[in-house]
Amino acid sequence: MNAFETLADDTRLQIVELLRRGELPVNDIVSKLQIHQSGVSRHLRILLEAGFVGVRPDGQRRLYSLRPEPFRELDLWLAGYRELWHERLDRFGKALEQKQRKRSQESHKRKEKDSC
């Protein structure tokens, strides 16, 4: 399963959002999502296998937290597309500025013509 397939599941994405605030035990995730523990555990296992979360024992509890590496990899992958969109938005911005300048010049010419 690739990173996008892993995060495409709504429950897993909700778990990731919860873990953005810091590490949590399974029971806290269960109570916040109101899903059976078995379901949360299954999604945590998938996130763990995909490298998105880490787990550390704390006595009887297991605390889950996000791991930065897969998010960095996603960011690197997206960087190429981000650059593409920045170039397109820059071209769009320049075209819009030219159009606005042209309208402004035409408006100014009409006002001069009307005042004569």
N, C-alpha and C positions, 0 to 999 in steps of 0.2 A: 504494500500500500504506500503510495507516495504522500508527500506532505499535504498536498491539496485534498486528496481523498481523506486523509486523517482529519483535517480541520473542517471538511465539508459537513460532517455530521453535526447537527445543531447541539446535541448534548455535549459532545466533546468540545465544541467551541465555547459553550457556556462554562465548562470546567476550566478551560484555559483562561477565560475572562475572570473567573473567581480567583484563580491562582496568580493573576497579575498583581493582586494586593498582597501576596505573600503565601507562605506555605500553610497548608491546611491538612487536618486529618480527614480520613474518609467520612466519618460521621458528620462533620461540619458541611462537607460537600453534599452529602445526602440530604441534610436538613434544609440547605439553601435551595437545592434543585427539586426537592420533593419527589425523588425517584428512589426506587428500591435500592438497597445497598448492593445487591448483586449486579444491577445495571450500571451503577456508578463504578464498581470495581472492574467490570468488563471494559468500560470506556477508559478508565485509568490504565489498565493493562495495555490497551491499544496505544494510548499516548506514550506510555513508558517504552514500549517496543519501538515506536517511531522516534524516540529520543526527545520528545517534547517535554516530558516531565522526568523528574528524578524523585527518589524516595529515600527517606532516612528513618531508621528506627528511633523511637523516643519512648523507652520503656515498653509498654504494651501497644502503644500507638505507632502507626506508620504515617509520617508527614510527607505530603507531596508538594513539590514546588516546580516551577518552570525552569527549564534549562535554556540558556540563551543561544546555544549553537545552531539549532535548526531554524530559529528565527533570523539569525544572521545569514544563514544560507538562503532563506527565502528573500531576505532584503537584497542580497547580492544578485539573485536571479531577477528580481523586480527592477533593479537599478537600470538595466538595459532598456526596459520598457518605459521607465520613468524618464530617462533621457530622451527617448523617442517622443514622448508626450510633451516634454518641455520644448523640444524643437518645434513641434507642431503648434503649440500654444504661442511660442514666440513669433512664428510666421503669422498666425492668426492675429495676434496683437498688432503687429506692424501693418497688416492689411487693414485692420480696423482704424488705426491711427490715420492712415492715408485717406481712407474713406471719410473720416470725420473732418480732416483738413480740407478735403475737396468740398464737402458740404459747407464748411465754414467760409471758404473762399467764395463759393457760389452765393451764399447768403449775403456776404459782405458786398458783392458786386450788385446784387438786386437792390440792396438798401441804397447804394450810391446812385443807381439808375433811378430809383423812385424819388430820391431827394432832388434830382435835377429838374 
